[in-house]
Amino acid sequence: MREEILARARWLLEELQLPPAEAMDWLRDYYPELELEERARCLRQAAQPPAAAVTAEE
């Protein structure tokens, strides 16, 4: 599920070019069970290059 959320966050930021605040709202709509902190963490990781995102998880 986490990879799905990260993929959706990347799509919102990169493909739709939404600002982070708007992407946060969209993630809330897609995944209402996620807490604010978890949505923010997913967006931060999605905004990083893939190699940096892996390092941040460790």
N, C-alpha and C positions, 0 to 999 in steps of 0.2 A: 504494500500500500504506500509506503514512504516513497519509493521510486516513482510511483504514479503521481503523487503529489508534487514531487520535485519536477517531473516532466511537465505537469500542468503549469507550475510556477514559471518555468523557463519559457514555455509557450506564451504565457501572458506578458512576460517582460520583453522577450526577444521578437516574437512574431507579431504580436499585437502592439508592441512598444508602449505598453501602459506604464504610467508612473507607479512606483511601489505602493503608494496609498490606495490607488484604484485597484491594483492587482490584489492587494490584501482583501478588499471588499469582494472581488470575484472569487478568491479562494474560500472566503467564508460562505459564499453561495454554493460553491461546488462541494465543500467539505464542512458542513455546519458543526460537526462534532469536534473539530480542531479548536484548541484554545488560541487566543491571540498570540501568545508567545511562540507556539509551535508554527503558526502561519508566518510570523516574522522570521523565524529561524529558516524555514523552507525558502522564503524569498531571498534571504541573505545568501544561502547556499546556491540557489538558482542563479543569482547574479554573478557568482564567481566562475572563472574558467573551470572546466571539468577536473583538471589535475588538482587545482587548489581546493575544490569542493571535497575531494576524497581525503586530502590532508586534514581538512577542518573536522571531519567526522571522527578521526582517530584520536 
